[in-house]
């Protein structure tokens, strides 16, 4: 069939390529059958809608009729949206890593007609440069090797399949507090204590790493960890990686100072940074964090919330064919909008100069003015930003990828619920609940979730990441609302996840369900990437479910998962699992018993204000509602007043009725 078939797809990324002269197919049995029938190898191209270099390769090669003619003659060409099919992306990215390549997108892999990887790379230029041969010469050479050197094809195929099927080993050290402290000390050594983040460039926010270090500071009372995280967050909040006009964080910066971002905005980055900055605000009261959270949530509601209440996946880096064009400024335009006097005040604060700080233009950032100015000056700057934002809205906008991903939405729902309860914003909690209801009502069949949805089309079955993130969301909403129906949802989803994703040979979760389309192997979700793995998120979820329900099977699964995790093989890829271990060793149950009609609001506020992420708060009119075996099961309200008990392990504190006393008790608890 000699045509491009992507017009039938729902993914915005695939639809971006529907008019290419390349005869693209979506991944599926029909495409693989075509390769077998025509005796052709497969060219697999994986990317996503907000990917700058994906756009570059598309413009240079996939839109070029001569290049497309070579692709169509020699290969069956399959295009995959990595956000829609992360299971496929994970397999072939791992194959690229096995070839010794760093990886990235676009991912370009060459496969047998059975879908087995042979060789690949990322971006290939149309002409030989950057030390890489031209894309067409690679196409012709790979096709030649398939025809003339089958022994080389078999050698590569066998090597890569062996590498993909190799299971990671377990931790080399006992899973205990010593492992936590040793890992934290080692990872701290990689931190840039001046600019934040990991030393060098490019710089990614890496919220899972920062969360693990934050917990280490709490656990050890070592200020080095706390400062490493705060330096990172404050530089991220003031640098060019943050959109100072519209709110929201870009994916990463290409430099070591957070100045020049890769301008795409991803839902998952913003979710994790909102959550982490909320914890930082609870500990410091720093209004910078509150401001950035409020501005980012405003951006989320203005630009990312879809008609059904869920949130879009991303906003592109490019507009009008240029990365960042929508976001950068020239001094003359700033002066046109603000006037000479106001621009003279505004421009030094945000590093706007006639020569610019990025390719002749200026990226707004406050790296040279890290400290907040007087309230009056900050208000003046806010008015200026509003005027500039209004002007920016007249520009050609980058594309929004408006598909709904259950896992990324789950992360944002959890962050909104936490921020909403912290800042007394019921509207944020209501928005989180609305997105949650969309996922469960529109993207589910019974107890099964879909992974992606767009324009009435769902991608089933869901992935382990979807269940893990939505269980986290349910638990966060329960903590924010004290509505125990969310616990019921969490237990139902956890049951479905375990039935369809549990790995009986090694504790943890397969990414794909047992009844999903068969791939060359079934990938596991055990290492953190830009988002934490499903296995690490579920380790923490299971601990919370155990404490909330009293069901010891959740504890058993959490312990087994943590014990089997290959933590010491790659600490950077295991930081979320280390945080789950920190929760397992340091979970704090705050049980508030309040007779009917007695308002426990003061105690609730103190518990929510604790700067530790390990608090599990429950409210009960009668401790008979507590799970059997809970350490507070026999506790009662003191003299008819709302009473709190702080429990660690099997031991609870004396009853506390004063909100300040509860706050002091939690502040002293590590």
Number of C-alpha atoms within 10 A of each C-alpha: 6 8 14 18 19 22 16 12 15 19 24 19 26 24 16 15 21 20 16 20 20 28 25 30 25 20 16 12 11 11 19 21 14 16 20 16 10 11 15 21 25 28 26 25 24 27 24 24 26 24 21 23 19 20 24 17 18 17 14 15 23 23 16 15 13 14 18 19 14 15 25 18 12 18 23 26 25 22 20 23 20 20 21 22 17 20 20 21 22 16 19 28 24 18 27 24 17 17 18 9 14 12 19 16 19 23 22 23 22 23 23 20 22 15 18 23 27 27 19 24 21 22 20 23 18 19 14 13 10 9 7 13 14 15 20 20 14 14 17 14 12 21 20 13 13 18 13 10 12 12 11 13 20 14 11 17 18 15 16 22 17 12 14 20 12 8 10 12 12 15 17 11 11 9 17 14 15 11 18 20 18 11 21 22 15 11 18 20 11 12 19 17 18 12 22 25 30 22 16 15 14 17 24 21 24 23 27 25 26 26 24 26 28 26 24 24 21 20 17 11 12 11 12 16 23 20 16 23 26 19 17 24 24 19 23 28 27 25 28 29 31 30 24 24 19 22 19 28 29 27 24 25 23 17 15 18 24 28 25 25 27 22 28 24 24 20 23 20 24 25 26 24 28 28 21 23 26 25 23 22 20 19 16 12 12 13 11 18 23 19 13 23 27 17 17 23 22 16 18 21 15 11 15 21 17 16 7 12 19 28 27 22 24 25 23 23 29 22 16 12 13 13 21 21 18 19 23 19 22 16 17 14 13 21 16 10 15 19 12 13 9 15 20 15 15 20 17 14 18 21 18 24 17 13 12 17 18 13 9 13 18 23 28 26 27 22 21 12 14 15 11 12 12 9 9 9 13 12 12 14 18 14 13 19 17 13 15 18 15 13 13 17 11 9 13 11 17 22 16 19 20 21 24 26 26 32 28 27 27 30 27 31 31 30 27 30 29 26 27 21 20 17 16 12 14 15 12 22 24 18 19 28 22 15 24 24 15 18 27 18 12 15 25 18 12 11 13 19 27 24 27 27 21 17 10 8 14 21 17 19 22 24 30 31 29 27 29 31 26 29 30 25 29 30 29 25 29 20 23 21 16 16 14 17 13 19 21 15 17 24 19 15 22 22 14 19 26 18 12 20 22 21 15 10 6 13 18 26 28 25 26 27 23 15 10 13 12 12 15 14 14 19 21 22 23 24 22 23 14 15 19 27 26 27 30 30 24 30 29 27 26 30 25 24 23 20 23 19 17 16 15 15 13 23 21 13 19 26 19 15 23 24 18 16 24 21 27 16 14 12 19 17 21 26 29 30 30 33 26 27 27 22 21 22 15 19 22 23 26 25 27 29 27 22 19 11 8 12 12 19 11 14 24 20 17 18 27 21 19 20 19 24 20 21 22 21 21 20 22 18 16 17 20 13 11 21 16 14 12 20 19 25 15 12 20 23 21 15 9 12 17 29 25 33 23 25 20 18 14 9 13 19 13 12 19 20 21 15 20 14 13 25 19 12 16 20 16 8 15 16
